[in-house]
Amino acid sequence: MDFKKILEETVANIEGAIGAGLVGMDGIVIDQISHNSSFDINAVGAEYSSIIKNAMRASSNFGLGNTAEILITTDKATMIMMMVGQNYFVTIAINLDGNLGRGRLELKKAIPKFEKELT
């Protein structure tokens, strides 16, 4: 199974999903899919990798353990980001009326598939 196939299966199971991507902690997108031409996963990856790094640093500094998941809600969508190992994260954008709970569940199910492909 390749990364794009995992992303496609994940997005297909989430009502309201806009797009998704597997991103390195350096902000470089490994693979992506999008159902909306205005959703630019390359920009998301670059910007949100900084947010994840800051959250990881803060969690460590406060003794809260490892950062596993980050949700950011804007006036147009919710971004869910979950760590894949220590060097990657998977992110999905969901419309505000989409199924956020299903999005979290599907990402959790996808993580072991990504980890297997990365080894």
VMD Tcl script that builds the backbone (N, CA, C; Angstrom):
set m [mol new atoms 357]
animate dup $m
set s [atomselect $m all]
$s set {name element resname resid chain x y z} {
  {N N MET 1 A 0.855 -1.181 0.000}
  {CA C MET 1 A 0.000 0.000 0.000}
  {C C MET 1 A 0.897 1.239 0.000}
  {N N ASP 2 A 0.593 2.201 -0.815}
  {CA C ASP 2 A 1.391 3.419 -0.845}
  {C C ASP 2 A 0.708 4.536 -0.055}
  {N N PHE 3 A 1.435 5.629 0.141}
  {CA C PHE 3 A 0.933 6.729 0.958}
  {C C PHE 3 A -0.353 7.326 0.399}
  {N N LYS 4 A -0.392 7.545 -0.911}
  {CA C LYS 4 A -1.581 8.158 -1.523}
  {C C LYS 4 A -2.806 7.283 -1.321}
  {N N LYS 5 A -2.634 5.977 -1.420}
  {CA C LYS 5 A -3.766 5.071 -1.232}
  {C C LYS 5 A -4.284 5.139 0.206}
  {N N ILE 6 A -3.369 5.205 1.157}
  {CA C ILE 6 A -3.773 5.329 2.566}
  {C C ILE 6 A -4.547 6.637 2.769}
  {N N LEU 7 A -4.035 7.723 2.200}
  {CA C LEU 7 A -4.706 9.013 2.314}
  {C C LEU 7 A -6.084 8.977 1.663}
  {N N GLU 8 A -6.174 8.386 0.473}
  {CA C GLU 8 A -7.460 8.302 -0.230}
  {C C GLU 8 A -8.482 7.507 0.569}
  {N N GLU 9 A -8.065 6.365 1.131}
  {CA C GLU 9 A -8.976 5.548 1.940}
  {C C GLU 9 A -9.431 6.311 3.177}
  {N N THR 10 A -8.515 7.020 3.785}
  {CA C THR 10 A -8.838 7.775 4.997}
  {C C THR 10 A -9.848 8.875 4.697}
  {N N VAL 11 A -9.563 9.679 3.688}
  {CA C VAL 11 A -10.446 10.791 3.326}
  {C C VAL 11 A -11.819 10.284 2.880}
  {N N ALA 12 A -11.849 9.175 2.166}
  {CA C ALA 12 A -13.118 8.632 1.670}
  {C C ALA 12 A -14.060 8.243 2.802}
  {N N ASN 13 A -13.517 7.948 3.974}
  {CA C ASN 13 A -14.327 7.521 5.109}
  {C C ASN 13 A -14.760 8.660 6.027}
  {N N ILE 14 A -14.423 9.911 5.648}
  {CA C ILE 14 A -14.719 11.045 6.526}
  {C C ILE 14 A -15.622 12.034 5.801}
  {N N GLU 15 A -16.835 12.174 6.307}
  {CA C GLU 15 A -17.767 13.143 5.739}
  {C C GLU 15 A -17.231 14.559 5.939}
  {N N GLY 16 A -17.146 15.311 4.868}
  {CA C GLY 16 A -16.695 16.692 4.947}
  {C C GLY 16 A -15.195 16.878 4.804}
  {N N ALA 17 A -14.458 15.808 4.518}
  {CA C ALA 17 A -13.006 15.937 4.367}
  {C C ALA 17 A -12.681 16.748 3.117}
  {N N ILE 18 A -11.740 17.669 3.260}
  {CA C ILE 18 A -11.309 18.532 2.163}
  {C C ILE 18 A -10.049 17.982 1.512}
  {N N GLY 19 A -9.124 17.537 2.332}
  {CA C GLY 19 A -7.857 17.023 1.833}
  {C C GLY 19 A -7.005 16.525 2.980}
  {N N ALA 20 A -5.915 15.844 2.634}
  {CA C ALA 20 A -5.041 15.274 3.660}
  {C C ALA 20 A -3.637 15.153 3.111}
  {N N GLY 21 A -2.681 15.032 4.009}
  {CA C GLY 21 A -1.304 14.861 3.581}
  {C C GLY 21 A -0.452 14.221 4.650}
  {N N LEU 22 A 0.607 13.576 4.193}
  {CA C LEU 22 A 1.655 13.065 5.067}
  {C C LEU 22 A 2.823 14.021 4.916}
  {N N VAL 23 A 3.288 14.571 6.038}
  {CA C VAL 23 A 4.257 15.657 6.005}
  {C C VAL 23 A 5.420 15.326 6.939}
  {N N GLY 24 A 6.631 15.644 6.490}
  {CA C GLY 24 A 7.799 15.504 7.349}
  {C C GLY 24 A 7.867 16.657 8.327}
  {N N MET 25 A 8.563 16.457 9.420}
  {CA C MET 25 A 8.692 17.529 10.412}
  {C C MET 25 A 9.465 18.721 9.874}
  {N N ASP 26 A 10.125 18.541 8.736}
  {CA C ASP 26 A 10.793 19.660 8.082}
  {C C ASP 26 A 9.826 20.488 7.239}
  {N N GLY 27 A 8.546 20.066 7.196}
  {CA C GLY 27 A 7.528 20.788 6.457}
  {C C GLY 27 A 7.357 20.340 5.018}
  {N N ILE 28 A 8.156 19.363 4.592}
  {CA C ILE 28 A 8.062 18.873 3.220}
  {C C ILE 28 A 6.981 17.808 3.126}
  {N N VAL 29 A 6.066 17.996 2.181}
  {CA C VAL 29 A 4.954 17.065 1.986}
  {C C VAL 29 A 5.468 15.810 1.286}
  {N N ILE 30 A 5.176 14.660 1.886}
  {CA C ILE 30 A 5.568 13.369 1.308}
  {C C ILE 30 A 4.548 12.949 0.252}
  {N N ASP 31 A 3.272 13.075 0.587}
  {CA C ASP 31 A 2.191 12.785 -0.355}
  {C C ASP 31 A 0.939 13.486 0.128}
  {N N GLN 32 A -0.020 13.681 -0.789}
  {CA C GLN 32 A -1.215 14.440 -0.457}
  {C C GLN 32 A -2.353 14.096 -1.393}
  {N N ILE 33 A -3.551 14.428 -0.951}
  {CA C ILE 33 A -4.729 14.411 -1.813}
  {C C ILE 33 A -5.595 15.603 -1.421}
  {N N SER 34 A -6.369 16.104 -2.360}
  {CA C SER 34 A -7.239 17.237 -2.069}
  {C C SER 34 A -8.498 17.152 -2.913}
  {N N HIS 35 A -9.626 17.478 -2.298}
  {CA C HIS 35 A -10.905 17.551 -2.997}
  {C C HIS 35 A -11.310 19.003 -3.223}
  {N N ASN 36 A -10.377 19.912 -2.944}
  {CA C ASN 36 A -10.667 21.334 -3.065}
  {C C ASN 36 A -9.407 22.015 -3.599}
  {N N SER 37 A -9.498 22.644 -4.745}
  {CA C SER 37 A -8.331 23.252 -5.374}
  {C C SER 37 A -7.715 24.382 -4.539}
  {N N SER 38 A -8.477 24.968 -3.639}
  {CA C SER 38 A -7.937 26.052 -2.819}
  {C C SER 38 A -7.193 25.535 -1.584}
  {N N PHE 39 A -7.268 24.234 -1.338}
  {CA C PHE 39 A -6.558 23.650 -0.186}
  {C C PHE 39 A -5.147 23.288 -0.621}
  {N N ASP 40 A -4.155 24.016 -0.130}
  {CA C ASP 40 A -2.761 23.824 -0.504}
  {C C ASP 40 A -2.014 23.129 0.626}
  {N N ILE 41 A -1.886 21.819 0.526}
  {CA C ILE 41 A -1.233 21.040 1.585}
  {C C ILE 41 A 0.238 21.416 1.728}
  {N N ASN 42 A 0.867 21.892 0.651}
  {CA C ASN 42 A 2.270 22.308 0.756}
  {C C ASN 42 A 2.423 23.482 1.705}
  {N N ALA 43 A 1.526 24.444 1.621}
  {CA C ALA 43 A 1.555 25.582 2.545}
  {C C ALA 43 A 1.209 25.127 3.956}
  {N N VAL 44 A 0.222 24.259 4.060}
  {CA C VAL 44 A -0.186 23.732 5.369}
  {C C VAL 44 A 0.986 23.017 6.032}
  {N N GLY 45 A 1.643 22.155 5.275}
  {CA C GLY 45 A 2.765 21.393 5.830}
  {C C GLY 45 A 3.863 22.283 6.362}
  {N N ALA 46 A 4.226 23.275 5.581}
  {CA C ALA 46 A 5.307 24.170 5.989}
  {C C ALA 46 A 4.935 24.958 7.240}
  {N N GLU 47 A 3.735 25.503 7.271}
  {CA C GLU 47 A 3.331 26.332 8.406}
  {C C GLU 47 A 3.038 25.508 9.656}
  {N N TYR 48 A 2.306 24.423 9.479}
  {CA C TYR 48 A 1.880 23.659 10.647}
  {C C TYR 48 A 2.988 22.805 11.244}
  {N N SER 49 A 4.035 22.515 10.486}
  {CA C SER 49 A 5.156 21.796 11.086}
  {C C SER 49 A 5.794 22.653 12.176}
  {N N SER 50 A 5.810 23.969 11.988}
  {CA C SER 50 A 6.330 24.876 13.017}
  {C C SER 50 A 5.455 24.844 14.264}
  {N N ILE 51 A 4.153 24.816 14.071}
  {CA C ILE 51 A 3.222 24.750 15.200}
  {C C ILE 51 A 3.426 23.451 15.973}
  {N N ILE 52 A 3.569 22.359 15.255}
  {CA C ILE 52 A 3.774 21.065 15.915}
  {C C ILE 52 A 5.080 21.060 16.699}
  {N N LYS 53 A 6.142 21.577 16.108}
  {CA C LYS 53 A 7.427 21.638 16.817}
  {C C LYS 53 A 7.303 22.457 18.096}
  {N N ASN 54 A 6.607 23.591 18.015}
  {CA C ASN 54 A 6.415 24.421 19.212}
  {C C ASN 54 A 5.579 23.703 20.261}
  {N N ALA 55 A 4.539 23.000 19.840}
  {CA C ALA 55 A 3.714 22.245 20.784}
  {C C ALA 55 A 4.534 21.130 21.436}
  {N N MET 56 A 5.376 20.468 20.652}
  {CA C MET 56 A 6.219 19.401 21.201}
  {C C MET 56 A 7.189 19.960 22.250}
  {N N ARG 57 A 7.779 21.097 21.929}
  {CA C ARG 57 A 8.722 21.727 22.853}
  {C C ARG 57 A 7.998 22.149 24.139}
  {N N ALA 58 A 6.832 22.753 24.003}
  {CA C ALA 58 A 6.076 23.196 25.173}
  {C C ALA 58 A 5.644 22.005 26.028}
  {N N SER 59 A 5.158 20.950 25.384}
  {CA C SER 59 A 4.739 19.757 26.129}
  {C C SER 59 A 5.903 19.177 26.918}
  {N N SER 60 A 7.058 19.137 26.287}
  {CA C SER 60 A 8.246 18.619 26.959}
  {C C SER 60 A 8.659 19.525 28.117}
  {N N ASN 61 A 8.673 20.828 27.877}
  {CA C ASN 61 A 9.078 21.780 28.917}
  {C C ASN 61 A 8.170 21.740 30.137}
  {N N PHE 62 A 6.899 21.471 29.926}
  {CA C PHE 62 A 5.948 21.425 31.031}
  {C C PHE 62 A 5.775 20.028 31.594}
  {N N GLY 63 A 6.544 19.067 31.104}
  {CA C GLY 63 A 6.474 17.706 31.611}
  {C C GLY 63 A 5.177 16.986 31.271}
  {N N LEU 64 A 4.566 17.338 30.146}
  {CA C LEU 64 A 3.277 16.760 29.765}
  {C C LEU 64 A 3.403 15.538 28.856}
  {N N GLY 65 A 4.622 15.159 28.516}
  {CA C GLY 65 A 4.812 14.001 27.639}
  {C C GLY 65 A 4.863 14.410 26.176}
  {N N ASN 66 A 4.748 13.432 25.314}
  {CA C ASN 66 A 4.849 13.654 23.879}
  {C C ASN 66 A 3.547 14.194 23.301}
  {N N THR 67 A 3.669 15.089 22.341}
  {CA C THR 67 A 2.513 15.594 21.615}
  {C C THR 67 A 2.064 14.519 20.638}
  {N N ALA 68 A 0.792 14.176 20.669}
  {CA C ALA 68 A 0.269 13.135 19.784}
  {C C ALA 68 A -0.693 13.698 18.747}
  {N N GLU 69 A -1.418 14.747 19.111}
  {CA C GLU 69 A -2.474 15.250 18.243}
  {C C GLU 69 A -2.677 16.745 18.474}
  {N N ILE 70 A -2.940 17.470 17.386}
  {CA C ILE 70 A -3.246 18.893 17.469}
  {C C ILE 70 A -4.453 19.167 16.582}
  {N N LEU 71 A -5.405 19.917 17.105}
  {CA C LEU 71 A -6.562 20.358 16.318}
  {C C LEU 71 A -6.545 21.874 16.249}
  {N N ILE 72 A -6.750 22.396 15.056}
  {CA C ILE 72 A -6.854 23.840 14.869}
  {C C ILE 72 A -8.126 24.092 14.079}
  {N N THR 73 A -8.995 24.902 14.638}
  {CA C THR 73 A -10.238 25.241 13.959}
  {C C THR 73 A -10.184 26.696 13.533}
  {N N THR 74 A -10.474 26.917 12.256}
  {CA C THR 74 A -10.534 28.270 11.708}
  {C C THR 74 A -11.987 28.566 11.357}
  {N N ASP 75 A -12.230 29.668 10.720}
  {CA C ASP 75 A -13.612 29.989 10.351}
  {C C ASP 75 A -14.099 29.194 9.140}
  {N N LYS 76 A -13.216 28.397 8.517}
  {CA C LYS 76 A -13.604 27.612 7.345}
  {C C LYS 76 A -13.431 26.110 7.498}
  {N N ALA 77 A -12.528 25.671 8.368}
  {CA C ALA 77 A -12.242 24.231 8.472}
  {C C ALA 77 A -11.545 23.916 9.784}
  {N N THR 78 A -11.504 22.629 10.086}
  {CA C THR 78 A -10.730 22.130 11.213}
  {C C THR 78 A -9.604 21.269 10.671}
  {N N MET 79 A -8.395 21.538 11.143}
  {CA C MET 79 A -7.230 20.739 10.783}
  {C C MET 79 A -6.928 19.807 11.946}
  {N N ILE 80 A -6.807 18.533 11.641}
  {CA C ILE 80 A -6.368 17.559 12.641}
  {C C ILE 80 A -4.983 17.103 12.221}
  {N N MET 81 A -4.038 17.148 13.144}
  {CA C MET 81 A -2.684 16.689 12.877}
  {C C MET 81 A -2.302 15.654 13.924}
  {N N MET 82 A -1.814 14.514 13.465}
  {CA C MET 82 A -1.378 13.458 14.370}
  {C C MET 82 A 0.014 13.003 13.974}
  {N N MET 83 A 0.821 12.742 14.974}
  {CA C MET 83 A 2.193 12.305 14.747}
  {C C MET 83 A 2.224 10.891 14.165}
  {N N VAL 84 A 3.139 10.706 13.232}
  {CA C VAL 84 A 3.435 9.390 12.663}
  {C C VAL 84 A 4.908 9.158 12.969}
  {N N GLY 85 A 5.177 8.370 14.005}
  {CA C GLY 85 A 6.554 8.249 14.476}
  {C C GLY 85 A 7.015 9.588 15.031}
  {N N GLN 86 A 8.323 9.835 14.980}
  {CA C GLN 86 A 8.846 11.097 15.503}
  {C C GLN 86 A 9.187 12.097 14.408}
  {N N ASN 87 A 9.184 11.653 13.150}
  {CA C ASN 87 A 9.650 12.514 12.079}
  {C C ASN 87 A 8.586 12.951 11.077}
  {N N TYR 88 A 7.351 12.503 11.269}
  {CA C TYR 88 A 6.290 12.803 10.316}
  {C C TYR 88 A 4.987 13.096 11.055}
  {N N PHE 89 A 4.068 13.745 10.343}
  {CA C PHE 89 A 2.713 13.872 10.850}
  {C C PHE 89 A 1.749 13.755 9.685}
  {N N VAL 90 A 0.544 13.319 9.993}
  {CA C VAL 90 A -0.517 13.255 8.993}
  {C C VAL 90 A -1.528 14.322 9.376}
  {N N THR 91 A -2.023 15.018 8.373}
  {CA C THR 91 A -2.983 16.075 8.627}
  {C C THR 91 A -4.172 15.926 7.697}
  {N N ILE 92 A -5.316 16.307 8.200}
  {CA C ILE 92 A -6.526 16.292 7.380}
  {C C ILE 92 A -7.309 17.559 7.667}
  {N N ALA 93 A -7.876 18.121 6.628}
  {CA C ALA 93 A -8.745 19.292 6.756}
  {C C ALA 93 A -10.179 18.822 6.574}
  {N N ILE 94 A -11.046 19.267 7.478}
  {CA C ILE 94 A -12.449 18.868 7.451}
  {C C ILE 94 A -13.315 20.127 7.506}
  {N N ASN 95 A -14.327 20.191 6.649}
  {CA C ASN 95 A -15.287 21.297 6.706}
  {C C ASN 95 A -15.864 21.395 8.112}
  {N N LEU 96 A -16.303 22.574 8.486}
  {CA C LEU 96 A -16.855 22.777 9.827}
  {C C LEU 96 A -18.087 21.916 10.095}
  {N N ASP 97 A -18.825 21.574 9.051}
  {CA C ASP 97 A -19.989 20.707 9.240}
  {C C ASP 97 A -19.650 19.235 8.994}
  {N N GLY 98 A -18.365 18.933 8.828}
  {CA C GLY 98 A -17.920 17.553 8.630}
  {C C GLY 98 A -17.880 16.787 9.943}
  {N N ASN 99 A -17.539 15.526 9.852}
  {CA C ASN 99 A -17.541 14.634 11.010}
  {C C ASN 99 A -16.159 14.581 11.653}
  {N N LEU 100 A -15.944 15.447 12.626}
  {CA C LEU 100 A -14.652 15.568 13.309}
  {C C LEU 100 A -14.278 14.290 14.056}
  {N N GLY 101 A -15.225 13.696 14.742}
  {CA C GLY 101 A -14.953 12.454 15.480}
  {C C GLY 101 A -14.501 11.340 14.549}
  {N N ARG 102 A -15.172 11.229 13.415}
  {CA C ARG 102 A -14.787 10.209 12.436}
  {C C ARG 102 A -13.399 10.512 11.867}
  {N N GLY 103 A -13.110 11.807 11.682}
  {CA C GLY 103 A -11.791 12.199 11.210}
  {C C GLY 103 A -10.691 11.757 12.152}
  {N N ARG 104 A -10.887 11.967 13.432}
  {CA C ARG 104 A -9.898 11.540 14.427}
  {C C ARG 104 A -9.738 10.025 14.424}
  {N N LEU 105 A -10.851 9.315 14.359}
  {CA C LEU 105 A -10.805 7.853 14.344}
  {C C LEU 105 A -10.061 7.334 13.118}
  {N N GLU 106 A -10.377 7.867 11.948}
  {CA C GLU 106 A -9.757 7.392 10.710}
  {C C GLU 106 A -8.258 7.701 10.677}
  {N N LEU 107 A -7.864 8.855 11.204}
  {CA C LEU 107 A -6.434 9.153 11.266}
  {C C LEU 107 A -5.714 8.188 12.198}
  {N N LYS 108 A -6.314 7.888 13.341}
  {CA C LYS 108 A -5.702 6.924 14.265}
  {C C LYS 108 A -5.550 5.554 13.618}
  {N N LYS 109 A -6.510 5.167 12.804}
  {CA C LYS 109 A -6.434 3.883 12.108}
  {C C LYS 109 A -5.362 3.907 11.011}
  {N N ALA 110 A -5.125 5.068 10.424}
  {CA C ALA 110 A -4.161 5.184 9.329}
  {C C ALA 110 A -2.708 5.215 9.808}
  {N N ILE 111 A -2.475 5.680 11.017}
  {CA C ILE 111 A -1.104 5.856 11.499}
  {C C ILE 111 A -0.284 4.570 11.419}
  {N N PRO 112 A -0.779 3.416 11.896}
  {CA C PRO 112 A 0.037 2.197 11.778}
  {C C PRO 112 A 0.347 1.826 10.324}
  {N N LYS 113 A -0.542 2.149 9.418}
  {CA C LYS 113 A -0.295 1.870 7.986}
  {C C LYS 113 A 0.842 2.735 7.469}
  {N N PHE 114 A 0.833 4.020 7.846}
  {CA C PHE 114 A 1.937 4.906 7.447}
  {C C PHE 114 A 3.247 4.436 8.065}
  {N N GLU 115 A 3.210 4.087 9.349}
  {CA C GLU 115 A 4.435 3.643 10.022}
  {C C GLU 115 A 5.012 2.407 9.361}
  {N N LYS 116 A 4.144 1.492 8.960}
  {CA C LYS 116 A 4.606 0.286 8.271}
  {C C LYS 116 A 5.287 0.641 6.944}
  {N N GLU 117 A 4.682 1.564 6.193}
  {CA C GLU 117 A 5.249 1.963 4.896}
  {C C GLU 117 A 6.570 2.726 5.059}
  {N N LEU 118 A 6.723 3.410 6.185}
  {CA C LEU 118 A 7.941 4.205 6.407}
  {C C LEU 118 A 9.120 3.370 6.892}
  {N N THR 119 A 8.878 2.147 7.302}
  {CA C THR 119 A 9.988 1.307 7.793}
  {C C THR 119 A 10.603 0.481 6.704}
}
mol reanalyze $m
mol bondsrecalc $m
mol representation Tube
mol addrep $m
